[in-house]
Amino acid sequence: MELTTDFYLGDCKEQLKFLPDNSVDLIVTSPPYADQRKNTYGGIHTDKYVEWFLPISEQLLRVLKPTGTFVLNIKEKVVEGERSIYVMELILEMRKQGWLWTEEFIWHKKNCYPGKWPNRFRDAWERLLQFNKDKKFNMYQEEVMVPMGDWAKSRLKNLSNTDKIRDNSKVGSGFGKNISNWLDRDKAYPTNVLHLATECNNKNHSAAFPEELPEWFIKLFTKKYDTVLDPFMGSGTTLTVANRMIRNSIGIEIMPEYFEMVKKQFNTIELTLFEPTVEYAKTKSERRYTVR
């Protein structure tokens, strides 16, 4: 089976229109945050962010398969000592578009530098919002299981009588657990908090995230030869990881220098670059490159 990586240069709001309906299995992306990366991406003001993003999310809703997932890495901005609410406003408006806000993951930046302001401390986390088109979607939970580790040596070493039955929660939530079920297991399911270091390598991009971030979601939501899309490609991290994991991928980038940089990266790992034909360029986009 052929493995493909497609590059588009331009505004993703327009370039997404070239993609077929229901053709993408997973979208993983980190758009410019409000009022940040002004020198690179212009810096959309918090008051305009939702209005700017909704035409993009409308196209993403169209191209995502009913069984697919959209993971959005985004962060609030603190303005004059108060947290902006543009992320919450965006979630509400996307729900009106037809998105289901299924889950929220937290990326804990475990190597974050400490710091403070008069009324707050430095954030050591970012949001990863999960959206879906349907309540039934592809999810391969066993692919992201983690070693039992020290928890097995402590909590499972001396089980109480309560641990050996499905005991209801003491706070009245109704949820219970039988800890003894985990006695003979060497792996457990993770939580929705991802403990990952920030990207330390120089990727010639101001906001590159670590490869482990898209890798974790690609494992969780896709299988080999599924299609992964990053409409804000940046330094190409998502595409690089998807290619390594034998997934088809699509990247869209508005900045020509990053677009050329990623193209060059893929060329140096001995993939063949095909230029589009004149006929194709006239009917679709003369700035699309396909790496096979």
RAVEN-V887259 format. One record per residue. N is the residue number from 1. PHI is phi in radians with two decimals (NA if undefined). NEAR is the number of other ideal C-beta (glycine too) atoms within 12 Angstrom. D_FIRST is the distance of its C-alpha to the first C-alpha in whole Angstrom. Layout:
N,PHI,NEAR,D_FIRST  N,PHI,NEAR,D_FIRST
This chain:
1,NA,10,0  2,-1.40,11,4  3,-1.87,25,7  4,-2.22,27,10  5,-2.31,40,13  6,-1.91,42,16  7,-1.94,43,20  8,-2.19,37,23  9,-1.85,29,26  10,2.52,25,29  11,-1.22,25,31  12,-1.10,38,28  13,-1.01,25,30  14,-1.58,21,30  15,-1.17,32,26  16,-1.11,35,25  17,-1.14,23,26  18,-1.42,31,23  19,-1.55,30,21  20,-1.20,17,20  21,-1.05,18,22  22,0.87,18,20  23,-2.05,26,17  24,-2.06,41,17  25,-1.56,38,17  26,-2.59,46,19  27,-1.96,51,22  28,-2.21,50,23  29,-2.73,43,26  30,-2.33,37,30  31,-1.24,41,32  32,-0.99,34,35  33,-1.33,35,37  34,-1.05,33,41  35,1.06,23,43  36,-2.14,27,41  37,0.97,24,39  38,-1.08,14,42  39,-1.24,11,42  40,-1.76,22,38  41,-1.98,26,37  42,1.66,20,40  43,1.21,20,41  44,-1.29,26,41  45,-1.16,20,44  46,-1.00,29,44  47,-1.23,16,46  48,-1.89,18,44  49,-1.10,32,40  50,-1.08,28,40  51,-1.04,19,40  52,-1.23,27,38  53,-1.46,35,35  54,-1.04,26,35  55,-1.10,22,34  56,-1.26,37,31  57,-1.13,38,30  58,-1.12,21,31  59,-1.20,30,28  60,-1.12,45,26  61,-1.08,31,27  62,-1.21,29,26  63,-1.45,33,22  64,-1.31,43,22  65,-1.20,31,20  66,-1.01,22,23  67,-1.61,24,22  68,-1.58,38,21  69,-2.40,42,23  70,-2.03,44,25  71,-1.95,46,27  72,-1.97,39,29  73,-1.54,39,31  74,-2.63,39,35  75,-2.55,32,38  76,-1.24,27,42  77,-2.08,26,44  78,-1.60,23,48  79,-2.09,16,50  80,0.90,12,54  81,1.41,11,54  82,-2.25,13,52  83,-1.21,18,48  84,-1.21,27,47  85,-1.93,19,45  86,-1.14,33,43  87,-1.18,30,40  88,-1.12,21,42  89,-1.12,23,42  90,-1.14,36,39  91,-1.02,29,38  92,-1.10,16,40  93,-1.24,25,39  94,-1.17,32,36  95,-1.10,21,37  96,-1.15,17,38  97,-1.23,26,35  98,2.12,21,34  99,-1.29,32,32  100,-1.76,25,33  101,-1.51,28,34  102,-1.49,27,32  103,-2.74,26,33  104,-2.28,24,34  105,-1.72,32,33  106,-2.01,25,35  107,-1.63,35,34  108,-1.50,22,37  109,-1.44,27,37  110,-1.24,18,39  111,-1.92,14,40  112,-1.15,19,41  113,-1.25,13,45  114,-1.24,10,48  115,-3.12,10,50  116,-2.64,10,52  117,-2.21,12,54  118,-0.96,8,57  119,-2.17,10,56  120,-2.84,15,52  121,-1.91,14,50  122,-1.18,13,47  123,-1.18,24,44  124,-2.09,22,42  125,-2.66,24,39  126,-2.47,30,37  127,-1.45,29,35  128,-2.29,34,32  129,-1.54,38,32  130,-1.78,32,29  131,-2.12,37,29  132,-2.43,33,28  133,-1.58,33,28  134,-2.42,21,28  135,-1.23,15,30  136,-1.80,14,27  137,-2.44,26,24  138,-1.22,26,21  139,-2.65,27,23  140,-1.95,23,22  141,-1.10,17,25  142,-1.13,15,25  143,-1.25,22,22  144,-2.03,25,25  145,-1.12,20,28  146,-2.12,23,31  147,-1.03,15,33  148,-1.08,22,36  149,1.07,17,38  150,-1.14,12,42  151,-1.03,19,42  152,-1.17,20,42  153,-1.32,11,44  154,-1.75,12,47  155,-1.10,20,46  156,-1.52,24,45  157,-1.21,15,48  158,-2.22,13,51  159,-1.36,20,50  160,-1.44,14,53  161,-1.07,11,53  162,-1.12,17,52  163,-1.19,20,49  164,-1.64,18,49  165,-2.28,15,49  166,-1.44,15,47  167,-1.54,18,49  168,-1.18,14,50  169,-1.05,12,49  170,-1.25,11,53  171,-1.65,8,52  172,1.45,8,52  173,-1.33,9,48  174,1.62,11,48  175,-1.41,12,45  176,-2.32,18,45  177,-2.67,21,44  178,-1.97,19,44  179,-1.09,26,44  180,-1.12,20,44  181,-1.08,16,41  182,-1.72,23,39  183,-0.99,18,41  184,-1.77,10,39  185,-1.75,19,36  186,-1.87,14,34  187,-2.39,18,32  188,-2.30,24,33  189,-1.31,18,32  190,-1.37,24,32  191,-1.64,16,34  192,-1.62,24,34  193,-1.93,21,35  194,-1.78,32,33  195,-1.70,23,35  196,-2.29,30,33  197,-1.27,20,35  198,-1.25,25,34  199,-1.22,25,32  200,-1.77,15,35  201,-1.31,15,33  202,-1.41,10,34  203,-1.86,23,31  204,0.99,21,33  205,-2.50,28,33  206,-1.31,23,36  207,-2.48,30,34  208,-1.26,29,31  209,-1.78,40,30  210,-1.18,30,29  211,-1.06,29,25  212,-1.09,23,26  213,-1.20,34,26  214,-1.13,45,23  215,-1.02,30,21  216,-1.09,35,24  217,-1.30,47,23  218,-1.14,41,19  219,-1.10,33,20  220,-1.25,35,22  221,-2.01,41,20  222,-2.40,39,16  223,-2.21,22,14  224,-0.95,20,10  225,1.25,18,8  226,-1.22,34,11  227,-1.93,38,13  228,-1.98,50,16  229,-2.09,47,19  230,-2.20,48,22  231,-1.34,44,25  232,-2.18,44,27  233,-1.08,48,25  234,1.01,40,28  235,-1.47,37,27  236,1.47,41,23  237,-1.03,41,23  238,-1.07,45,21  239,-1.18,47,18  240,-1.06,35,19  241,-1.17,31,18  242,-1.04,42,15  243,-1.08,37,13  244,-1.12,24,15  245,-1.60,30,14  246,1.08,22,10  247,-2.08,35,11  248,-1.19,31,11  249,-2.54,45,14  250,-2.37,44,17  251,-2.20,50,20  252,-2.15,44,24  253,-2.49,40,27  254,-1.52,28,30  255,-1.62,29,32  256,-1.00,16,31  257,-1.15,18,32  258,-1.29,33,29  259,-1.01,31,26  260,-1.17,22,27  261,-1.09,29,27  262,-1.19,41,24  263,-0.97,33,22  264,-1.12,20,24  265,-1.05,29,23  266,-1.22,33,19  267,-1.16,19,20  268,-1.35,14,22  269,-1.68,18,19  270,1.12,10,18  271,-1.78,25,16  272,-1.64,16,16  273,-1.72,23,18  274,-1.97,19,18  275,-1.37,16,22  276,-1.23,22,22  277,-1.29,13,24  278,-1.07,10,27  279,-1.07,9,27  280,-1.15,17,24  281,-1.07,15,26  282,-1.22,10,29  283,-1.57,12,27  284,-2.12,22,25  285,-2.60,24,26  286,-1.22,18,27  287,-1.91,26,26  288,-1.68,31,22  289,-2.15,35,20  290,-2.04,28,16  291,-1.83,33,15  292,-2.13,18,11
